[in-house]
């Protein structure tokens, strides 16, 4: 019983995922679905970018409102439980 030993190449197993791309060419309905997903992904990225910008503005506004007001408002476990 003799086998050939080939070195394992890490990136080579990742190429196996491209086998599924052949199915897109075979099934026309799947091609339509994949195309719609890619078109909507671009639009969703724009919405995500807008949401992150709005969140940044809200975070900066919150920092200006509460700057330094809640510095010493933390509860330590030893004070709550009485371990001190």
N, C-alpha and C positions, 0 to 999 in steps of 0.2 A: 504494500500500500504506500504509494509515493504521491506526495502533493507538492505543488509549487507554492512557495511562501512569497507572497507579495507584501511589501511594506504598506502599512496603513497610512493613507493620506487623509487628514481630517477634512479637507474641503471637498474631497471626492464624494463622500456620502451625502453632502448637502446638495450635490447636483442631481440626486435622485428625485428631488422635489420638482424638477423641471419636467418629469415624465407626465405630470398631470396637465401640463400646458398643451400637450398633444390633443387632449380631449376637447379643448376649446375649438380647434380647427375642425374636429369631427362633428360636434353638435352645434348647429347654428343658434339654437335658443340659449345655450350656455354662453355663446359669444356675446349675445345681446345683454345678458345679465351681467357678465363681467365688465362690459363697456359701461353699463349704467352705474355699477359700483365705483368704477374709477372716476367717472364724471362727478358723482355725488361726493366722493372722497375729497376732491379738490374744493368743492363748495363747503363741505364740512370743516375743512382746514381753515377757510376764511372765517367761518363763524367762530371757530375755536380761537383764532387770533383776536377777533373782536371781543370775545368774552374775556380773554386774558387781559386785554387792554382795559376793559371796564373794571375788572377785579383789581388791577393795579391802581387805578384811580381811586376806587373805594378804599383800598388798603392805605394809600397815602393820606386820604382824607381822615381815616380812622387814627392814623399816627398823629396827625395834627390835632385832633380833638382830645385824645387821651395821653398826650406826651407827658410822661412822668407821673400821672395821677394814680396809677395802680402799681407803683414800684414795690411797695412794702405790703401788699395785700395777699401774699402767699401764705398758705397754711402748712406748717411743718408737721410731720408725723409725730414727733415727740411731744409737741404741744397738744395735738388732738387726742392722742392715745394716753398721754401722761407718762411717757418713758423717761423723761428728763428727771 
